Amino acid sequence: MSKRYFVTGTDTEIGKTTIAAGLLCAARQRDLTTAGVKPVAAGCEQTPDGLRNEDALALQAQCSPPLAYELINPVTLEAAIAPHIAAQEERVELTATGLVAACATVFERNADLTLVEGAGGWCVPLNGTELLSDVAIAHKLPVVLVVGMRLGCINHALLSCRAIAADGLELAGWVANYVDPDMSRPEENLATLKQLIKAPCLGVVPRLASPDAADVAGFLDVSPLI
């Protein structure tokens, strides 16, 4: 039976892609089929093949069997700013309905593990009335929360957990990802998170100089998801 999850984070730039790619890699190491979706990506670069996003390409590298880029990242935005603002400036239609349909196309492939990676945190706008989390809600996707380990992470994590629960979705697990090498009392913060978050901790990932998906996979336990 195929498993599908929505990967969100406590903030932007806290390693959602690093963790999502690591989880997909861990599943591949178990000879499972995998698929990744980055429904909307801001901060894309012009290439001979069109706009491409570094995060979406990282997910594509962990898709087995391979997936076309356009399936993984259907909405590409050039400016590295909030997606709804980039969409307005670049005159790109950005709606939950469109992204829900794009995800469904990938779901039809019935990979053993499919991860849909959000942008930023849980409450990221798509337009004046919709949030990216509406895509997860529409598909009733359990959520994997990436907690960026730095000062303030406990508050950010618990608020995210409350928002996910308020939207009626299950928190399937969470990952502690160390993003601040100078964080004070890291072990104490981690212990508090483990005590207060009522979901499995899927792994604790140290700050890595070069976060290769295979290296990250070694710090993760994909078992609760599959």
Order of alpha helices (4+ residues) and beta strands (2+ residues): beta-alpha-beta-beta-beta-beta-alpha-alpha-beta-alpha-alpha-beta-alpha-beta-alpha-beta-alpha-beta-alpha
